[in-house]
Amino acid sequence: MSNFNHPEWTKDKNIYEVNLRQYTQEGDIKAFMNHLPRLKKMGVDILWLMPIHPIGEKERKGTLGSQYAVRDYLALDPSLGTKEDLKALIDQAHDMGMYLILDWVANHTSWDNVWVDEHPEWYKRNEQGELYPYTYVDDKKTEYWTDVIGLNYENKALWDGMTEAMAYWVNEFNIDGFRCDVAGLVPTPFWEYATERLNKIKHLFMLAEWSKPDLHDKAFDMTYDWGFYVLIGDIVTGKKTVDDIPAYLDQLYVDYPHDAYRMVFTSNHDKNTWEASDDEYFGESFEAFTVLAATLFGMPLIYSGQESGLDKRIEFFEKDPIDWKTYKYDELYTDLLLLKRNNPALWNGAYGAKPTFFHTGNPNVITFVRQKENNRVEVTINLSSETQEYKDINGSEQKSINAYEYIINC
């Protein structure tokens, strides 16, 4: 079936990102557990908890600090509850047929992480031998992460220390995997080493916050599809059209292994906080693009609050609880997640089928079919704000489709 050894249970799953401290007014595990029945009913499969560790005090940003400035890899942030609370959450999720993964920050720690004193040789230092703030640089921007310091993976003892810390949460809490923060800033051989060792404890689901194809060779089940998020944003603004989607996917199939899982999203905590809310990015087109992201390819992600219309940017360093309002998109997500589960053509990676595109004669209307053996799903979506005319799948009949309307046949 596949070269990469995915956990078999992942083949038809979706993923839901939990921003614990903003999820409720209380911002803790017990309060979040009250939402589990609702999430189960909606069809959520994998719960991804944003980092749960104590947050650094030194050089902290804002009142609450960043969850990604970890002070102790073996501890739980007391503001979230106790370790018994966490065990209860995981047990209840498992009893309900859901899975749970932890967000893991292996590239850097807070300035006052316990390792700074216990293992000072595990950190990057400047020419004067001093610790220094981590600076992130790519081809688009430079970011100064002044609240964290970088770990030095040239020291192989760190490999064992980090892997043992990850193993603690598998052994003691029976978690189902990890979402690994800025995975590409950590050497890929470390991830391969860690995954091999961790899988001897339990066959885990591993998600990389990165998009390098070689991460799929031995280390990760799934990577982020940042490019698709940018593409759909360009379609919203008119910079590109639906005609650009087939070429985008064709290149993915060249660049990535046939069995790679890609995570497809309309938002996540980074995009929401630092770039745009759903209202800002999509406006009235949100439902149409949500359908596209859930049916075209990959594993769909839902971010906390999207099911109620995430019309604000959630604060990152301050308390800013989600306004749950009326759960206006709950039914939409319920239908889409059930559609995926019930149709093997929509499953993940090589378990599902690649889309076949049909020419509609209209750059605002996309039609594609995914077919796996006898299972066939046909999707047509108008990604524009006006009623459009388009050719049917056989090219023989002219049809009309309303603004942002979608039609799914299976």
C-alpha positions in Angstrom: 0.0 0.0 0.0 2.6 2.5 1.1 6.3 2.9 1.6 5.9 5.0 4.8 4.6 3.1 7.7 1.6 5.2 8.6 -0.5 4.1 11.5 -3.4 2.3 9.8 -6.0 4.2 11.7 -4.9 7.5 10.2 -6.1 6.7 6.6 -9.5 8.4 6.8 -8.9 10.9 9.6 -9.1 14.7 10.1 -7.3 16.9 12.6 -8.5 19.7 15.0 -6.1 22.2 16.6 -7.0 23.0 20.2 -5.9 26.4 21.6 -6.4 25.3 25.2 -5.9 28.6 27.1 -8.2 30.5 24.7 -10.8 27.7 24.2 -12.8 28.7 27.3 -12.9 31.4 29.9 -11.2 29.1 32.4 -8.6 28.1 29.8 -7.9 24.7 31.3 -8.2 21.0 30.5 -11.3 20.4 32.6 -13.3 23.2 30.8 -12.2 22.0 27.4 -13.4 18.4 28.2 -16.9 19.8 28.3 -16.6 20.3 24.5 -15.5 16.7 23.7 -19.1 15.4 23.1 -19.7 18.3 20.7 -16.5 17.7 18.9 -17.2 13.9 18.7 -20.6 14.6 17.2 -19.0 17.0 14.7 -16.8 14.1 13.6 -13.4 15.3 14.9 -10.8 12.5 14.9 -7.4 13.8 16.0 -7.1 16.5 18.7 -3.9 18.5 18.5 -3.1 20.3 21.7 -1.0 23.4 21.4 2.0 23.3 23.8 1.0 22.3 27.4 4.3 22.8 29.2 5.2 25.6 31.7 6.1 28.9 29.9 9.3 30.8 30.5 9.3 33.8 32.8 12.6 35.3 31.6 12.2 37.6 28.6 8.5 36.6 28.5 6.4 38.3 25.8 3.1 39.8 27.1 1.3 38.7 30.2 0.9 35.0 29.4 4.0 34.5 27.3 4.3 32.1 24.3 3.3 28.5 24.7 6.3 27.8 22.4 8.8 29.1 25.0 9.0 25.9 27.0 10.5 25.9 30.5 10.3 22.2 31.3 9.6 19.4 28.8 8.5 17.0 31.6 6.0 19.3 33.3 2.5 20.5 32.7 1.6 24.2 32.8 -0.3 24.5 36.1 -2.7 27.0 34.7 -4.0 24.2 32.4 -4.6 21.8 35.3 -2.9 18.7 36.7 -1.4 15.7 35.0 -4.3 13.7 36.3 -6.6 16.1 34.4 -4.5 15.5 31.2 -4.7 11.7 31.7 -8.5 12.0 32.1 -8.7 14.0 28.9 -6.7 11.5 26.9 -8.6 8.5 28.4 -12.0 10.1 27.6 -10.9 11.0 24.0 -9.7 7.4 23.5 -13.0 6.1 24.9 -14.9 8.3 22.4 -12.8 7.0 19.5 -10.6 10.1 19.1 -6.9 10.4 19.2 -4.7 13.1 20.8 -1.3 14.5 19.8 0.9 17.0 21.6 2.6 20.1 20.2 6.4 19.6 20.6 9.0 22.4 20.4 12.4 20.8 19.8 14.2 23.7 18.2 14.4 26.1 21.1 13.4 26.6 24.7 12.8 29.5 27.1 15.8 31.3 28.6 15.0 29.7 32.0 14.4 26.1 30.8 15.7 23.6 33.4 18.2 22.3 30.8 20.0 25.7 30.8 21.5 24.7 34.2 21.4 20.9 33.9 22.8 20.7 30.3 24.3 24.1 29.3 26.3 22.3 26.6 23.0 21.6 24.7 22.5 25.2 23.7 23.8 27.4 20.9 26.2 30.1 22.0 27.9 33.1 20.3 31.6 33.6 20.0 31.8 34.9 23.6 30.2 31.7 24.8 26.9 33.4 25.7 23.4 32.3 25.1 21.6 34.6 22.6 18.0 35.0 21.4 16.9 32.9 18.4 16.5 34.7 15.1 14.4 33.1 12.4 15.3 34.0 8.8 13.7 32.8 5.5 13.5 34.3 2.0 10.6 36.5 3.0 11.3 37.8 6.5 13.4 38.0 9.6 11.8 37.3 13.0 13.4 38.0 16.3 12.3 35.4 18.8 13.6 37.2 21.8 11.9 35.0 24.4 13.7 31.8 23.3 17.2 30.4 22.8 18.3 27.8 20.3 19.3 24.2 21.0 22.5 22.7 19.5 21.8 19.5 17.7 25.5 19.1 16.9 25.7 17.6 20.4 24.3 14.1 20.0 23.6 13.8 23.8 20.8 16.3 23.1 19.2 13.8 20.7 18.8 11.3 23.5 17.6 13.9 26.0 15.0 15.2 23.6 13.8 11.8 22.6 13.6 10.7 26.2 11.5 13.7 27.0 9.1 12.9 24.2 8.9 9.3 25.2 7.8 10.3 28.7 4.5 11.6 27.4 4.0 8.4 25.3 4.8 6.1 28.2 3.0 8.0 30.9 0.0 9.4 29.1 -0.5 7.2 26.1 -0.6 10.0 23.6 -0.9 9.2 19.9 1.7 11.4 18.4 3.3 14.8 18.1 2.9 18.0 16.0 6.5 19.2 15.8 7.0 22.9 15.7 9.3 24.4 13.0 10.5 20.9 12.3 12.7 22.0 9.4 14.9 24.0 11.8 15.9 20.8 13.5 18.1 18.3 11.6 16.0 15.7 9.7 18.3 12.9 10.9 17.3 13.7 14.5 13.6 13.4 13.6 14.3 10.1 11.9 16.2 8.9 15.0 13.5 10.0 17.4 10.6 8.6 15.3 12.3 5.2 15.1 12.8 5.1 18.9 9.4 6.4 19.8 7.6 3.9 17.5 9.1 1.1 19.5 6.9 2.3 22.3 3.8 3.0 20.3 3.2 3.5 16.6 2.7 7.3 16.6 1.3 9.8 14.2 3.9 12.5 13.4 3.1 15.9 12.0 5.8 18.4 10.9 5.3 22.1 10.8 7.3 22.3 7.7 7.0 21.2 4.1 10.3 19.6 3.0 9.6 16.5 1.1 12.5 14.5 2.7 10.7 14.8 6.1 8.3 12.1 4.7 11.1 9.6 4.1 11.4 8.2 7.6 10.3 10.8 10.1 6.8 12.3 9.5 3.4 11.1 8.3 2.3 14.6 7.4 3.6 18.0 6.6 1.9 21.4 6.2 0.7 22.5 2.8 1.5 26.2 3.2 1.4 26.7 -0.6 -2.3 25.7 -0.9 -3.3 28.3 1.7 -1.5 31.0 -0.3 -3.0 29.7 -3.5 -6.6 29.9 -2.3 -5.9 33.4 -0.8 -4.7 34.5 -4.3 -7.9 33.1 -5.8 -10.0 35.1 -3.3 -8.2 38.3 -4.3 -8.3 37.6 -8.0 -4.6 37.1 -8.5 -5.2 33.5 -9.6 -8.1 31.4 -10.7 -9.3 27.8 -10.3 -7.3 27.0 -13.5 -4.1 27.3 -11.3 -5.2 24.5 -9.0 -4.5 21.5 -11.2 -1.0 22.7 -12.0 -0.3 23.2 -8.3 -1.3 19.7 -7.5 0.6 18.2 -10.4 3.8 19.8 -9.0 3.0 18.3 -5.5 2.8 14.9 -7.0 6.2 15.4 -8.6 7.8 16.8 -5.4 6.4 14.6 -2.7 6.2 10.8 -2.1 3.0 9.2 -3.4 2.1 8.2 0.1 2.8 11.5 1.9 0.0 13.1 3.9 -0.4 16.8 3.4 -2.3 19.0 5.9 -4.7 21.3 4.2 -6.1 24.3 6.1 -8.1 27.5 5.9 -6.5 28.7 9.1 -4.3 27.7 12.1 -3.0 29.6 15.1 -0.2 31.3 13.2 -2.3 32.4 10.3 -5.2 33.5 12.5 -3.1 35.5 14.9 -0.5 37.1 12.7 -2.1 37.4 9.3 -5.9 37.3 9.1 -9.1 36.0 10.7 -11.4 33.9 8.5 -13.6 36.9 7.8 -10.6 38.9 6.7 -9.1 36.2 4.5 -12.2 34.7 2.9 -15.2 37.0 3.6 -18.3 35.5 2.2 -16.3 32.8 0.3 -15.4 30.9 3.6 -17.8 28.0 3.1 -16.8 27.4 -0.5 -13.1 27.3 0.3 -13.8 25.1 3.3 -15.5 22.6 1.1 -12.6 22.8 -1.4 -10.0 22.2 1.4 -12.0 19.2 2.8 -12.4 17.4 -0.5 -9.6 18.2 -2.9 -6.6 16.4 -1.3 -4.9 15.8 2.0 -6.0 15.8 5.6 -8.2 18.8 6.5 -7.4 20.8 9.6 -10.0 22.8 11.7 -8.7 25.4 14.1 -10.4 26.2 17.4 -13.4 28.4 16.8 -13.7 28.0 13.0 -17.0 26.1 13.5 -18.5 29.3 15.0 -17.1 31.7 12.5 -13.7 32.9 13.6 -14.1 36.6 12.9 -11.2 37.9 15.0 -7.5 37.4 15.4 -7.0 35.6 18.7 -4.3 37.2 20.9 -1.2 35.2 21.3 0.4 36.5 24.5 -2.7 37.7 26.3 -6.0 36.1 27.5 -8.5 36.3 24.7 -11.1 33.5 24.9 -13.0 32.4 21.8 -16.5 33.7 21.4 -18.5 30.5 20.5 -21.6 32.4 19.4 -24.0 30.0 17.6 -21.7 27.4 16.0 -22.8 28.6 12.6 -20.5 26.2 10.6 -21.0 23.1 12.9 -23.3 21.4 10.4 -21.0 22.2 7.5 -18.0 20.6 9.2 -20.1 17.6 10.4 -21.2 16.9 6.8 -17.7 17.3 5.4 -16.0 15.1 8.0 -18.6 12.4 7.5 -18.3 12.6 3.8 -14.5 12.0 4.1 -14.9 9.1 6.4 -17.6 7.4 4.3 -15.8 7.7 1.0 -12.4 6.0 0.5 -11.8 8.2 -2.5 -11.3 11.1 -0.1 -9.0 9.3 2.3 -5.4 10.5 3.0 -2.3 10.0 0.9 -2.2 6.8 -1.2 -5.2 5.5 0.7 -7.4 7.9 -1.3 -7.5 9.0 -4.9 -6.0 11.9 -6.8 -8.5 14.4 -8.2 -9.3 14.4 -11.9 -10.2 17.9 -13.1 -12.8 18.7 -15.8 -12.8 21.8 -17.9 -15.8 23.9 -17.0 -15.2 26.8 -19.4 -15.2 29.2 -16.5 -12.2 30.2 -14.4 -14.5 30.7 -11.4 -15.9 27.2 -11.3 -14.0 24.1 -10.5 -15.2 20.5 -11.1 -13.2 17.5 -10.1 -13.8 13.8 -9.4 -12.0 11.5 -7.0 -12.5 7.8 -7.6 -11.2 4.8 -5.7 -12.3 1.5 -7.2 -16.2 1.8 -7.1 -16.3 4.8 -4.8 -16.7 8.1 -6.7 -17.1 11.7 -5.4 -17.8 14.5 -7.8 -17.4 18.1 -6.6 -18.3 21.4 -8.3 -17.7 24.7 -6.6 -18.3 28.3 -7.6 -15.5 30.3 -6.0 -16.9 33.7 -7.1 -19.4 36.1 -5.6 -21.6 36.0 -8.7 -23.8 33.4 -10.4 -21.8 31.6 -13.1 -22.5 29.5 -16.2 -20.3 26.4 -16.7 -20.1 23.2 -18.7 -21.1 20.0 -17.0 -18.7 17.2 -16.4 -19.4 15.8 -19.9 -18.9 19.2 -21.5 -22.3 18.8 -23.2 -24.6 20.9 -21.1 -24.4 24.5 -19.9 -25.4 24.8 -16.3 -25.8 27.6 -13.7 -24.4 27.8 -10.2 -25.0 30.4 -7.6 -22.4 32.5 -5.9 -20.1 30.4 -3.7 -22.5 27.4 -4.2 -21.0 23.9 -4.1 -22.5 20.6 -5.4 -21.2 17.2 -4.2 -22.4 13.9 -5.7 -21.3 10.5 -4.5 
